[in-house]
Amino acid sequence: MKRSLMEILCCPVCKGDLTLRVDAEDEKEILEGSLHCGACNVDYPITGGIPNLLPPATR
């Protein structure tokens, strides 16, 4: 996932802001980590550079 996507990403449930946590990245993108919605208190994982923004009930 490119860091520049943070400007346009929002929580798919409440449309709130997401906070990024990076566990692994290379010079081009974030490879592992998570996106956290403080309003919903939900984490969306980033695995292999791909954020999983499916709501928790549908994962």
Residue, then its C-alpha position, 0 to 999 in steps of 0.5 A: m500500500k502506498r503511503s499517499l493512499m492515506e489521504i483518500l482512505c476512510c473507514p468503510v463503516c463510519k467514514g471516519d479517519l484511519t490511523l496507520r501502523v506500519d510493521a514492515e515497509d520497503e522503499k516503495e510501499i507499506l507491506e505489513g501493518s494495519l489501519h485503525c478506526g478510532a471511532c469504530n475501534v476496528d483494525y483493518p490489516i495490511t498484508g502483502g501490501i494490500p489493505n483489507l478494508l472489508p467490514p469485520a462482519t464480512r471478513 
